[in-house]
Amino acid sequence: MFMNKWLAASRIHSTATAIACFCLCLMLGLVSPGFAGEADVVGAKATETAPGVWRFDVTVRHADEGWDHYANRWDVIGPDGEELGVRVLAHPHETEQPFTRSLGGVAIPEGTPFVMIRANDSVHGLGGAEFKVPLQ
């Protein structure tokens, strides 16, 4: 009986200690309150639909947590860093991961060898994996 009470008290103490450590790390900024992480571009395909006009089909992975933390857009960026197109994502995709969305009508300057696709989420902003798409 003594052993059972000791084990129960030990578990409570361990749980309380873990919670206290987590809260301290949170206050010090060592962990983020958003656990979903950054949005990653995991695939992209470019199709020229007219001379100098492109359509992009982009696949994004992000552990969306609802309206407070979700992948909310992706961008088409030229080699010089210029933003060439933006696809706004209108809602969380909690049950669809990864997900693919398209953006057409993107004007790309002639001779551009590639673009970068980057994703944004509502908590971290930019910062996840980007994807280089060659334009042929």
TIMI-2910 file (N, C-alpha, C, CB; in pm, 1 decimal, decimal comma, always signed):
<rs>
+----------+----------+----------+----------+----------+----------+----------+----------+----------+----------+----------+----------+------+
!      n_x !      n_y !      n_z !     ca_x !     ca_y !     ca_z !      c_x !      c_y !      c_z !     cb_x !     cb_y !     cb_z ! resn !
+----------+----------+----------+----------+----------+----------+----------+----------+----------+----------+----------+----------+------+
!    +81,7 !   -118,9 !     +0,0 !     +0,0 !     +0,0 !     +0,0 !    +86,8 !   +126,2 !     +0,0 !    -93,4 !     -0,7 !   +120,3 !  Met !
!   +189,3 !   +124,9 !    +83,6 !   +279,4 !   +239,8 !    +87,3 !   +340,2 !   +265,3 !    -49,9 !   +390,2 !   +217,9 !   +190,9 !  Phe !
!   +377,9 !   +156,2 !   -118,0 !   +439,4 !   +168,1 !   -249,9 !   +342,6 !   +231,6 !   -350,0 !   +484,8 !    +30,3 !   -300,1 !  Met !
!   +213,9 !   +194,6 !   -346,3 !   +114,5 !   +252,8 !   -437,4 !    +99,8 !   +403,1 !   -414,5 !    -21,6 !   +183,4 !   -419,5 !  Asn !
!    +96,4 !   +445,9 !   -289,1 !    +85,5 !   +588,9 !   -258,6 !   +210,2 !   +663,4 !   -304,7 !    +63,5 !   +610,6 !   -107,7 !  Lys !
!   +326,3 !   +600,8 !   -287,1 !   +451,2 !   +663,0 !   -328,7 !   +454,7 !   +679,8 !   -480,3 !   +571,1 !   +579,7 !   -281,2 !  Trp !
!   +411,6 !   +574,6 !   -553,8 !   +409,2 !   +582,6 !   -699,4 !   +313,4 !   +691,0 !   -747,7 !   +369,8 !   +447,9 !   -759,0 !  Leu !
!   +197,8 !   +700,8 !   -686,7 !   +100,1 !   +803,5 !   -724,5 !   +156,0 !   +943,0 !   -699,7 !    -31,1 !   +784,5 !   -646,5 !  Ala !
!   +218,1 !   +963,4 !   -584,6 !   +276,9 !  +1093,6 !   -552,3 !   +391,0 !  +1125,2 !   -648,0 !   +327,2 !  +1096,2 !   -406,6 !  Ala !
!   +468,0 !  +1024,2 !   -683,1 !   +579,9 !  +1042,7 !   -775,0 !   +530,9 !  +1087,1 !   -912,9 !   +661,2 !   +913,2 !   -786,8 !  Ser !
!   +422,8 !  +1025,4 !   -961,5 !   +366,6 !  +1062,8 !  -1092,2 !   +316,4 !  +1206,8 !  -1090,9 !   +251,9 !   +967,7 !  -1131,0 !  Arg !
!   +248,7 !  +1244,9 !   -983,8 !   +197,0 !  +1381,6 !   -971,3 !   +313,1 !  +1480,3 !   -971,5 !   +112,2 !  +1397,5 !   -842,0 !  Ile !
!   +417,7 !  +1448,9 !   -895,4 !   +534,4 !  +1537,0 !   -888,8 !   +600,1 !  +1548,6 !  -1025,7 !   +635,8 !  +1485,1 !   -785,3 !  His !
!   +615,2 !  +1437,9 !  -1097,4 !   +677,6 !  +1439,6 !  -1229,8 !   +596,2 !  +1521,8 !  -1328,2 !   +694,8 !  +1297,5 !  -1282,5 !  Ser !
!   +465,6 !  +1506,3 !  -1325,2 !   +377,7 !  +1582,2 !  -1414,4 !   +385,2 !  +1731,1 !  -1383,4 !   +232,6 !  +1532,9 !  -1402,3 !  Thr !
!   +380,5 !  +1765,0 !  -1255,6 !   +388,5 !  +1905,9 !  -1215,3 !   +522,0 !  +1966,5 !  -1256,6 !   +369,0 !  +1919,9 !  -1063,2 !  Ala !
!   +629,4 !  +1891,3 !  -1241,0 !   +761,4 !  +1939,1 !  -1279,9 !   +767,9 !  +1962,3 !  -1430,8 !   +869,7 !  +1839,1 !  -1236,5 !  Thr !
!   +714,2 !  +1869,5 !  -1509,6 !   +714,3 !  +1882,7 !  -1654,9 !   +635,2 !  +2005,0 !  -1698,5 !   +657,0 !  +1757,2 !  -1720,0 !  Ala !
!   +520,4 !  +2026,9 !  -1638,1 !   +437,5 !  +2143,2 !  -1671,6 !   +510,9 !  +2272,0 !  -1634,8 !   +300,6 !  +2136,2 !  -1598,5 !  Ile !
!   +574,0 !  +2275,5 !  -1518,1 !   +648,0 !  +2394,5 !  -1475,5 !   +763,9 !  +2423,2 !  -1571,2 !   +700,8 !  +2376,6 !  -1331,6 !  Ala !
!   +835,8 !  +2320,2 !  -1613,1 !   +947,6 !  +2338,3 !  -1707,1 !   +897,6 !  +2390,6 !  -1841,5 !  +1023,7 !  +2205,5 !  -1727,2 !  Cys !
!   +788,0 !  +2334,8 !  -1890,0 !   +730,9 !  +2380,1 !  -2016,5 !   +691,2 !  +2527,0 !  -2007,9 !   +609,4 !  +2294,2 !  -2054,5 !  Phe !
!   +623,7 !  +2565,5 !  -1899,8 !   +581,4 !  +2705,2 !  -1882,8 !   +701,3 !  +2799,1 !  -1877,0 !   +497,2 !  +2720,6 !  -1755,5 !  Cys !
!   +806,6 !  +2757,7 !  -1809,2 !   +926,8 !  +2839,2 !  -1800,8 !   +989,6 !  +2856,1 !  -1939,2 !  +1027,6 !  +2776,3 !  -1703,1 !  Leu !
!   +998,5 !  +2747,5 !  -2014,5 !  +1054,0 !  +2754,4 !  -2150,4 !   +968,0 !  +2842,9 !  -2240,0 !  +1065,7 !  +2613,4 !  -2211,2 !  Cys !
!   +837,8 !  +2833,9 !  -2224,3 !   +745,5 !  +2916,7 !  -2301,5 !   +768,9 !  +3064,8 !  -2270,3 !   +598,9 !  +2877,5 !  -2271,3 !  Leu !
!   +782,3 !  +3097,6 !  -2141,5 !   +805,4 !  +3237,0 !  -2101,6 !   +940,0 !  +3288,0 !  -2152,7 !   +799,1 !  +3250,5 !  -1948,7 !  Met !
!  +1039,5 !  +3202,3 !  -2156,6 !  +1172,3 !  +3242,1 !  -2202,5 !  +1183,5 !  +3243,9 !  -2354,7 !  +1276,5 !  +3148,9 !  -2145,1 !  Leu !
!  +1077,9 !  +3198,2 !  -2423,0 !  +1078,9 !  +3197,8 !  -2568,6 !  +1152,9 !  +3080,2 !  -2628,3 !  +1139,1 !  +3323,7 !  -2618,6 !  Gly !
!  +1178,0 !  +2976,9 !  -2549,3 !  +1250,2 !  +2860,4 !  -2599,9 !  +1159,6 !  +2764,6 !  -2676,6 !  +1316,4 !  +2787,1 !  -2485,4 !  Leu !
!  +1030,8 !  +2775,3 !  -2657,2 !   +934,7 !  +2697,2 !  -2734,8 !   +826,8 !  +2792,4 !  -2783,2 !   +873,3 !  +2579,7 !  -2650,3 !  Val !
!   +764,0 !  +2757,1 !  -2891,9 !   +661,4 !  +2842,3 !  -2951,9 !   +522,9 !  +2798,1 !  -2908,4 !   +671,8 !  +2840,1 !  -3104,8 !  Ser !
!   +431,1 !  +2891,8 !  -2885,0 !   +295,1 !  +2853,2 !  -2849,9 !   +223,4 !  +2786,9 !  -2966,8 !   +216,9 !  +2974,5 !  -2803,0 !  Pro !
!   +268,3 !  +2810,2 !  -3089,7 !   +209,2 !  +2744,1 !  -3206,5 !   +287,5 !  +2618,7 !  -3236,9 !   +207,1 !  +2838,2 !  -3329,6 !  Gly !
!   +226,7 !  +2504,5 !  -3222,0 !   +298,7 !  +2379,1 !  -3237,9 !   +299,5 !  +2328,8 !  -3380,9 !   +239,3 !  +2275,3 !  -3149,1 !  Phe !
!   +223,6 !  +2391,6 !  -3470,3 !   +211,6 !  +2341,6 !  -3606,7 !   +337,8 !  +2365,8 !  -3687,9 !    +93,8 !  +2406,1 !  -3675,4 !  Ala !
!   +425,8 !  +2451,9 !  -3644,5 !   +547,4 !  +2477,3 !  -3719,5 !   +520,0 !  +2563,6 !  -3841,5 !   +611,8 !  +2346,7 !  -3761,3 !  Gly !
!   +620,8 !  +2574,9 !  -3925,1 !   +612,2 !  +2658,4 !  -4044,5 !   +553,1 !  +2579,7 !  -4160,9 !   +750,6 !  +2713,0 !  -4082,1 !  Glu !
!   +501,4 !  +2652,2 !  -4258,0 !   +443,2 !  +2589,7 !  -4376,8 !   +555,0 !  +2556,2 !  -4475,5 !   +337,0 !  +2683,3 !  -4443,0 !  Ala !
!   +555,5 !  +2433,4 !  -4525,8 !   +655,9 !  +2387,2 !  -4621,6 !   +593,6 !  +2364,4 !  -4758,0 !   +722,6 !  +2258,6 !  -4572,0 !  Asp !
!   +661,2 !  +2410,5 !  -4862,8 !   +622,2 !  +2377,5 !  -4999,0 !   +691,1 !  +2245,7 !  -5031,4 !   +661,3 !  +2492,0 !  -5102,1 !  Val !
!   +613,2 !  +2142,2 !  -5061,4 !   +669,6 !  +2009,4 !  -5084,5 !   +663,5 !  +1968,6 !  -5231,0 !   +597,0 !  +1907,2 !  -5000,4 !  Val !
!   +603,7 !  +2050,9 !  -5315,8 !   +599,0 !  +2021,3 !  -5458,1 !   +538,4 !  +2137,0 !  -5534,6 !   +519,9 !  +1893,8 !  -5483,8 !  Gly !
!   +574,7 !  +2148,3 !  -5662,5 !   +518,3 !  +2252,8 !  -5746,6 !   +540,8 !  +2218,0 !  -5892,8 !   +580,2 !  +2390,1 !  -5713,0 !  Ala !
!   +444,7 !  +2256,7 !  -5974,2 !   +451,4 !  +2234,4 !  -6118,3 !   +411,7 !  +2363,8 !  -6187,6 !   +359,0 !  +2115,8 !  -6162,6 !  Lys !
!   +486,8 !  +2402,6 !  -6291,2 !   +457,7 !  +2523,5 !  -6367,6 !   +419,6 !  +2484,5 !  -6509,8 !   +579,2 !  +2620,4 !  -6367,6 !  Ala !
!   +315,3 !  +2548,7 !  -6561,5 !   +269,6 !  +2524,5 !  -6697,7 !   +249,8 !  +2659,6 !  -6765,9 !   +137,4 !  +2440,3 !  -6699,5 !  Thr !
!   +313,6 !  +2678,5 !  -6880,8 !   +294,6 !  +2802,5 !  -6955,1 !   +164,1 !  +2792,3 !  -7033,3 !   +415,3 !  +2830,5 !  -7050,5 !  Glu !
!    +69,8 !  +2879,7 !  -7002,8 !    -63,4 !  +2873,7 !  -7064,1 !    -77,5 !  +2969,1 !  -7182,0 !   -169,5 !  +2905,4 !  -6960,7 !  Thr !
!    +10,4 !  +3066,0 !  -7190,3 !    +19,4 !  +3161,5 !  -7301,2 !   +161,1 !  +3217,8 !  -7294,9 !    -92,0 !  +3277,0 !  -7291,6 !  Ala !
!   +209,1 !  +3282,6 !  -7400,5 !   +345,2 !  +3336,2 !  -7394,4 !   +365,3 !  +3428,7 !  -7272,9 !   +376,9 !  +3412,1 !  -7523,6 !  Pro !
!   +455,6 !  +3388,6 !  -7183,4 !   +488,5 !  +3467,3 !  -7065,4 !   +387,2 !  +3460,6 !  -6952,3 !   +505,5 !  +3607,1 !  -7104,8 !  Gly !
!   +285,1 !  +3374,9 !  -6965,6 !   +181,8 !  +3360,8 !  -6862,7 !   +181,4 !  +3216,4 !  -6813,8 !    +40,8 !  +3401,6 !  -6917,5 !  Val !
!   +186,8 !  +3198,8 !  -6682,1 !   +205,1 !  +3066,3 !  -6624,0 !    +97,5 !  +3032,8 !  -6522,2 !   +340,9 !  +3056,5 !  -6559,5 !  Trp !
!    +75,7 !  +2902,4 !  -6507,3 !    -11,3 !  +2847,5 !  -6402,5 !    +78,6 !  +2764,3 !  -6310,6 !   -130,8 !  +2759,6 !  -6463,8 !  Arg !
!    +56,3 !  +2777,8 !  -6180,1 !   +133,8 !  +2702,8 !  -6081,4 !    +40,4 !  +2615,7 !  -5998,5 !   +214,5 !  +2798,4 !  -5990,1 !  Phe !
!    +75,0 !  +2488,5 !  -5988,4 !     +6,0 !  +2393,5 !  -5901,6 !   +104,2 !  +2361,9 !  -5789,3 !    -40,2 !  +2261,9 !  -5980,1 !  Asp !
!    +69,9 !  +2403,5 !  -5668,3 !   +164,4 !  +2399,7 !  -5556,2 !   +108,2 !  +2315,0 !  -5442,5 !   +195,6 !  +2542,6 !  -5506,0 !  Val !
!   +194,3 !  +2228,5 !  -5388,7 !   +156,3 !  +2142,5 !  -5276,5 !   +226,4 !  +2191,9 !  -5150,5 !   +192,3 !  +1993,2 !  -5305,1 !  Thr !
!   +145,8 !  +2215,8 !  -5046,8 !   +193,8 !  +2269,6 !  -4918,9 !   +161,5 !  +2170,2 !  -4808,2 !   +129,6 !  +2409,0 !  -4888,5 !  Val !
!   +254,4 !  +2156,9 !  -4714,3 !   +231,0 !  +2075,7 !  -4594,3 !   +245,0 !  +2165,8 !  -4471,6 !   +331,3 !  +1954,2 !  -4586,8 !  Arg !
!   +143,5 !  +2159,0 !  -4385,5 !   +146,3 !  +2235,6 !  -4260,6 !    +45,3 !  +2172,1 !  -4166,4 !   +114,1 !  +2388,5 !  -4284,6 !  His !
!    +81,2 !  +2155,2 !  -4043,2 !     -9,0 !  +2094,3 !  -3944,8 !   -108,8 !  +2199,9 !  -3896,6 !    +71,3 !  +2034,5 !  -3824,0 !  Ala !
!   -201,9 !  +2236,3 !  -3985,1 !   -300,2 !  +2338,8 !  -3951,8 !   -373,5 !  +2302,7 !  -3823,2 !   -400,2 !  +2357,1 !  -4066,9 !  Asp !
!   -392,9 !  +2404,2 !  -3738,3 !   -459,8 !  +2385,6 !  -3609,1 !   -590,8 !  +2462,9 !  -3601,5 !   -368,1 !  +2428,9 !  -3495,4 !  Glu !
!   -648,5 !  +2496,1 !  -3715,1 !   -770,4 !  +2576,1 !  -3716,6 !   -738,3 !  +2719,3 !  -3754,8 !   -840,5 !  +2571,5 !  -3580,0 !  Gly !
!   -834,8 !  +2807,5 !  -3734,9 !   -823,6 !  +2946,0 !  -3780,7 !   -711,6 !  +3023,4 !  -3712,7 !   -953,2 !  +3017,0 !  -3758,2 !  Trp !
!   -666,7 !  +2981,5 !  -3595,0 !   -560,9 !  +3054,6 !  -3525,0 !   -421,1 !  +3024,0 !  -3577,8 !   -566,4 !  +3023,0 !  -3378,3 !  Asp !
!   -404,7 !  +2912,5 !  -3649,3 !   -271,9 !  +2874,8 !  -3700,0 !   -289,2 !  +2784,4 !  -3820,6 !   -186,9 !  +2803,8 !  -3589,8 !  His !
!   -272,6 !  +2843,5 !  -3938,8 !   -286,1 !  +2765,3 !  -4062,2 !   -202,6 !  +2827,7 !  -4173,5 !   -434,4 !  +2755,9 !  -4105,3 !  Tyr !
!   -172,7 !  +2747,1 !  -4276,0 !   -103,2 !  +2797,5 !  -4394,2 !   -201,7 !  +2887,8 !  -4467,8 !    -51,0 !  +2679,6 !  -4487,0 !  Ala !
!   -167,0 !  +3016,9 !  -4480,1 !   -264,6 !  +3111,1 !  -4532,9 !   -231,2 !  +3169,1 !  -4669,9 !   -280,8 !  +3221,6 !  -4437,5 !  Asn !
!   -113,3 !  +3134,3 !  -4726,1 !    -82,5 !  +3177,7 !  -4863,1 !    +45,8 !  +3112,7 !  -4911,3 !    -70,4 !  +3331,1 !  -4870,7 !  Arg !
!    +65,4 !  +3118,9 !  -5042,7 !   +196,2 !  +3089,6 !  -5099,0 !   +227,5 !  +3191,4 !  -5207,5 !   +201,6 !  +2945,4 !  -5155,2 !  Trp !
!   +357,7 !  +3212,8 !  -5230,8 !   +404,9 !  +3317,6 !  -5321,1 !   +492,9 !  +3259,0 !  -5429,9 !   +481,5 !  +3425,3 !  -5243,7 !  Asp !
!   +487,3 !  +3322,3 !  -5547,3 !   +578,4 !  +3292,8 !  -5658,0 !   +680,7 !  +3406,5 !  -5659,1 !   +501,4 !  +3280,0 !  -5798,2 !  Val !
!   +809,0 !  +3371,1 !  -5645,5 !   +915,6 !  +3470,0 !  -5631,6 !  +1016,9 !  +3451,3 !  -5744,8 !   +985,0 !  +3457,7 !  -5492,5 !  Ile !
!  +1050,8 !  +3560,3 !  -5812,5 !  +1151,6 !  +3555,7 !  -5918,6 !  +1292,0 !  +3543,1 !  -5863,0 !  +1142,2 !  +3679,5 !  -6005,4 !  Gly !
!  +1389,0 !  +3513,2 !  -5950,3 !  +1528,3 !  +3496,9 !  -5905,6 !  +1585,5 !  +3620,5 !  -5836,1 !  +1615,3 !  +3462,1 !  -6023,5 !  Pro !
!  +1530,5 !  +3736,9 !  -5869,0 !  +1578,8 !  +3861,2 !  -5808,9 !  +1504,5 !  +3897,2 !  -5680,4 !  +1566,0 !  +3974,6 !  -5908,2 !  Asp !
!  +1412,7 !  +3807,5 !  -5634,8 !  +1338,6 !  +3831,1 !  -5511,7 !  +1205,0 !  +3901,0 !  -5531,8 !  +1421,7 !  +3911,1 !  -5419,0 !  Gly !
!  +1174,2 !  +3936,3 !  -5658,8 !  +1048,0 !  +4005,5 !  -5686,9 !   +929,3 !  +3910,1 !  -5672,6 !  +1050,3 !  +4066,4 !  -5828,8 !  Glu !
!   +825,3 !  +3957,2 !  -5605,5 !   +702,4 !  +3878,4 !  -5591,0 !   +624,2 !  +3886,6 !  -5722,0 !   +615,4 !  +3929,8 !  -5470,1 !  Glu !
!   +602,4 !  +3770,6 !  -5785,5 !   +535,5 !  +3766,2 !  -5914,8 !   +390,3 !  +3722,4 !  -5904,6 !   +609,3 !  +3673,9 !  -6007,2 !  Leu !
!   +356,0 !  +3653,4 !  -5798,0 !   +219,3 !  +3607,1 !  -5779,4 !   +196,1 !  +3564,2 !  -5636,0 !   +188,3 !  +3492,4 !  -5874,3 !  Gly !
!    +70,8 !  +3572,7 !  -5591,3 !    +32,8 !  +3533,5 !  -5455,1 !    -96,6 !  +3454,2 !  -5462,1 !    +16,7 !  +3658,4 !  -5362,0 !  Val !
!    -97,5 !  +3339,1 !  -5397,7 !   -219,8 !  +3258,8 !  -5385,9 !   -261,9 !  +3261,2 !  -5239,8 !   -198,0 !  +3110,5 !  -5436,8 !  Arg !
!   -371,1 !  +3330,9 !  -5209,9 !   -424,6 !  +3336,0 !  -5074,4 !   -502,7 !  +3207,8 !  -5048,6 !   -514,7 !  +3462,0 !  -5053,6 !  Val !
!   -479,0 !  +3147,8 !  -4933,3 !   -549,8 !  +3027,0 !  -4891,3 !   -656,1 !  +3069,7 !  -4791,7 !   -451,9 !  +2920,2 !  -4828,9 !  Leu !
!   -781,1 !  +3050,6 !  -4828,5 !   -893,3 !  +3113,1 !  -4758,5 !   -936,0 !  +3045,2 !  -4629,8 !  -1008,6 !  +3118,7 !  -4848,2 !  Ala !
!   -882,9 !  +2925,6 !  -4601,8 !   -926,7 !  +2853,5 !  -4481,8 !   -823,7 !  +2748,6 !  -4443,1 !  -1064,4 !  +2787,3 !  -4504,6 !  His !
!   -830,4 !  +2698,4 !  -4319,4 !   -739,1 !  +2591,5 !  -4275,7 !   -766,9 !  +2461,1 !  -4352,0 !   -752,8 !  +2567,7 !  -4122,9 !  Pro !
!   -664,4 !  +2379,1 !  -4361,4 !   -674,5 !  +2247,6 !  -4426,2 !   -634,7 !  +2139,3 !  -4326,2 !   -584,3 !  +2240,7 !  -4554,0 !  His !
!   -705,0 !  +2135,8 !  -4213,9 !   -670,0 !  +2044,6 !  -4104,6 !   -678,6 !  +1897,4 !  -4145,3 !   -760,7 !  +2069,5 !  -3985,8 !  Glu !
!   -774,7 !  +1863,6 !  -4228,6 !   -796,5 !  +1722,4 !  -4263,6 !   -746,5 !  +1689,2 !  -4403,4 !   -944,0 !  +1688,1 !  -4253,3 !  Thr !
!   -677,3 !  +1780,9 !  -4467,5 !   -625,0 !  +1759,2 !  -4602,4 !   -477,7 !  +1798,5 !  -4603,9 !   -706,1 !  +1841,0 !  -4708,8 !  Glu !
!   -389,6 !  +1703,2 !  -4578,1 !   -246,7 !  +1731,6 !  -4572,6 !   -168,3 !  +1622,9 !  -4644,4 !   -199,6 !  +1744,1 !  -4427,2 !  Gln !
!    -71,8 !  +1658,7 !  -4724,5 !    -54,2 !  +1793,4 !  -4777,3 !   -167,9 !  +1827,1 !  -4874,8 !    +83,5 !  +1806,6 !  -4847,2 !  Pro !
!   -178,8 !  +1952,2 !  -4914,2 !   -285,0 !  +1992,6 !  -5005,3 !   -225,5 !  +2070,6 !  -5122,4 !   -391,4 !  +2077,5 !  -4931,5 !  Phe !
!   -294,5 !  +2065,3 !  -5235,9 !   -248,1 !  +2132,1 !  -5357,4 !   -351,1 !  +2235,4 !  -5400,9 !   -222,2 !  +2029,5 !  -5471,0 !  Thr !
!   -302,9 !  +2355,0 !  -5433,2 !   -387,9 !  +2460,7 !  -5485,8 !   -316,1 !  +2525,0 !  -5604,8 !   -421,5 !  +2567,0 !  -5375,2 !  Arg !
!   -392,8 !  +2588,1 !  -5691,0 !   -338,9 !  +2644,0 !  -5815,2 !   -355,7 !  +2794,4 !  -5821,3 !   -406,1 !  +2580,4 !  -5935,2 !  Ser !
!   -270,8 !  +2854,7 !  -5904,4 !   -279,0 !  +2996,7 !  -5934,2 !   -242,2 !  +3014,0 !  -6080,6 !   -185,5 !  +3081,4 !  -5840,8 !  Leu !
!   -332,2 !  +3071,0 !  -6156,8 !   -306,9 !  +3095,9 !  -6298,3 !   -289,1 !  +3243,5 !  -6324,9 !   -420,1 !  +3041,0 !  -6383,6 !  Gly !
!   -252,1 !  +3274,0 !  -6449,3 !   -239,2 !  +3413,0 !  -6491,4 !   -118,8 !  +3485,2 !  -6435,8 !   -359,7 !  +3486,6 !  -6453,5 !  Gly !
!    -15,0 !  +3412,6 !  -6400,1 !   +104,8 !  +3474,8 !  -6342,9 !   +198,5 !  +3515,3 !  -6456,5 !   +176,9 !  +3377,6 !  -6243,3 !  Val !
!   +220,9 !  +3645,2 !  -6470,2 !   +311,7 !  +3696,7 !  -6573,0 !   +455,5 !  +3680,7 !  -6525,3 !   +280,7 !  +3846,0 !  -6605,6 !  Ala !
!   +534,8 !  +3612,4 !  -6607,1 !   +675,9 !  +3589,0 !  -6575,2 !   +759,1 !  +3656,0 !  -6684,3 !   +708,7 !  +3434,3 !  -6564,6 !  Ile !
!   +854,0 !  +3741,1 !  -6646,5 !   +937,1 !  +3806,9 !  -6747,7 !  +1011,0 !  +3705,0 !  -6836,1 !  +1038,5 !  +3900,1 !  -6679,7 !  Pro !
!  +1017,4 !  +3735,4 !  -6964,0 !  +1085,7 !  +3647,6 !  -7060,0 !  +1230,5 !  +3626,0 !  -7017,2 !  +1080,2 !  +3707,5 !  -7203,0 !  Glu !
!  +1276,7 !  +3502,5 !  -7030,8 !  +1414,1 !  +3469,1 !  -6995,7 !  +1434,3 !  +3431,2 !  -6850,0 !  +1501,9 !  +3583,1 !  -7028,1 !  Gly !
!  +1328,9 !  +3432,8 !  -6769,5 !  +1341,1 !  +3393,2 !  -6629,0 !  +1365,4 !  +3242,4 !  -6623,8 !  +1212,6 !  +3432,6 !  -6546,8 !  Thr !
!  +1478,6 !  +3198,8 !  -6569,0 !  +1510,5 !  +3055,9 !  -6572,0 !  +1434,3 !  +2971,8 !  -6469,3 !  +1656,6 !  +3038,0 !  -6550,3 !  Pro !
!  +1395,0 !  +3034,4 !  -6358,8 !  +1326,6 !  +2960,6 !  -6252,1 !  +1253,7 !  +3059,1 !  -6162,5 !  +1426,9 !  +2875,0 !  -6169,3 !  Phe !
!  +1164,5 !  +3005,7 !  -6079,3 !  +1100,9 !  +3082,4 !  -5972,0 !  +1110,6 !  +2998,5 !  -5845,2 !   +950,4 !  +3118,3 !  -6006,4 !  Val !
!  +1095,5 !  +3064,6 !  -5733,2 !  +1088,6 !  +2996,7 !  -5604,3 !   +945,4 !  +3008,9 !  -5554,0 !  +1191,3 !  +3057,1 !  -5501,1 !  Met !
!   +896,4 !  +2901,9 !  -5493,5 !   +764,8 !  +2904,0 !  -5431,3 !   +787,9 !  +2895,2 !  -5281,4 !   +672,5 !  +2786,6 !  -5483,5 !  Ile !
!   +726,8 !  +2986,4 !  -5207,8 !   +739,6 !  +2985,5 !  -5062,2 !   +600,3 !  +2997,8 !  -5001,1 !   +832,9 !  +3101,1 !  -5012,8 !  Arg !
!   +583,1 !  +2935,4 !  -4885,5 !   +453,6 !  +2937,6 !  -4816,8 !   +462,6 !  +3022,3 !  -4690,6 !   +407,5 !  +2794,2 !  -4781,9 !  Ala !
!   +348,2 !  +3064,1 !  -4644,2 !   +335,8 !  +3150,1 !  -4526,9 !   +231,0 !  +3088,4 !  -4435,3 !   +297,3 !  +3297,2 !  -4566,7 !  Asn !
!   +250,7 !  +3098,8 !  -4304,4 !   +142,7 !  +3058,8 !  -4213,7 !   +109,0 !  +3175,3 !  -4121,6 !   +182,6 !  +2932,9 !  -4130,8 !  Asp !
!     -9,2 !  +3168,4 !  -4062,8 !    -65,0 !  +3280,8 !  -3988,3 !     +5,9 !  +3310,7 !  -3856,3 !   -208,5 !  +3254,9 !  -3961,2 !  Ser !
!    +92,4 !  +3222,2 !  -3809,0 !   +166,1 !  +3246,2 !  -3685,0 !   +312,7 !  +3280,0 !  -3713,6 !   +157,2 !  +3123,3 !  -3593,0 !  Val !
!   +380,4 !  +3197,9 !  -3792,9 !   +523,7 !  +3214,5 !  -3816,0 !   +557,6 !  +3303,0 !  -3934,8 !   +586,4 !  +3081,4 !  -3835,5 !  His !
!   +461,5 !  +3326,6 !  -4023,2 !   +492,7 !  +3398,3 !  -4146,2 !   +571,2 !  +3307,9 !  -4238,9 !   +571,3 !  +3527,3 !  -4116,7 !  Gly !
!   +669,2 !  +3364,1 !  -4306,6 !   +754,2 !  +3286,0 !  -4396,9 !   +859,0 !  +3210,4 !  -4316,5 !   +822,2 !  +3377,4 !  -4502,1 !  Leu !
!   +916,3 !  +3107,1 !  -4376,8 !  +1026,0 !  +3041,1 !  -4308,4 !  +1036,0 !  +2892,6 !  -4331,8 !  +1014,6 !  +3065,0 !  -4166,0 !  Gly !
!   +933,8 !  +2828,9 !  -4384,4 !   +938,8 !  +2685,2 !  -4410,0 !  +1018,0 !  +2655,5 !  -4536,5 !   +797,2 !  +2627,7 !  -4421,6 !  Gly !
!  +1015,6 !  +2529,1 !  -4576,9 !  +1087,6 !  +2485,2 !  -4696,3 !  +1030,5 !  +2550,8 !  -4820,8 !  +1081,8 !  +2332,9 !  -4709,7 !  Ala !
!  +1119,6 !  +2601,7 !  -4905,4 !  +1081,7 !  +2659,1 !  -5034,2 !  +1106,0 !  +2557,2 !  -5143,7 !  +1160,2 !  +2789,3 !  -5062,5 !  Glu !
!  +1052,2 !  +2584,7 !  -5263,7 !  +1063,3 !  +2490,2 !  -5373,9 !  +1103,5 !  +2566,1 !  -5499,8 !   +929,8 !  +2413,0 !  -5395,6 !  Phe !
!  +1210,4 !  +2522,3 !  -5564,3 !  +1258,1 !  +2583,8 !  -5687,3 !  +1191,3 !  +2516,6 !  -5806,6 !  +1412,2 !  +2574,1 !  -5698,0 !  Lys !
!  +1132,5 !  +2598,2 !  -5894,7 !  +1062,9 !  +2546,8 !  -6011,9 !  +1132,3 !  +2601,0 !  -6137,4 !   +911,2 !  +2586,5 !  -6009,5 !  Val !
!  +1194,0 !  +2511,6 !  -6217,4 !  +1253,1 !  +2556,8 !  -6343,0 !  +1144,4 !  +2591,3 !  -6443,9 !  +1346,9 !  +2449,5 !  -6400,3 !  Pro !
!  +1167,8 !  +2694,1 !  -6523,2 !  +1072,8 !  +2733,6 !  -6628,1 !  +1137,9 !  +2701,4 !  -6762,3 !  +1034,2 !  +2887,5 !  -6617,9 !  Leu !
!  +1076,7 !  +2610,0 !  -6835,4 !  +1139,0 !  +2565,0 !  -6962,7 !  +1054,8 !  +2604,2 !  -7080,5 !  +1159,9 !  +2413,2 !  -6963,5 !  Gln !
+----------+----------+----------+----------+----------+----------+----------+----------+----------+----------+----------+----------+------+
</rs>
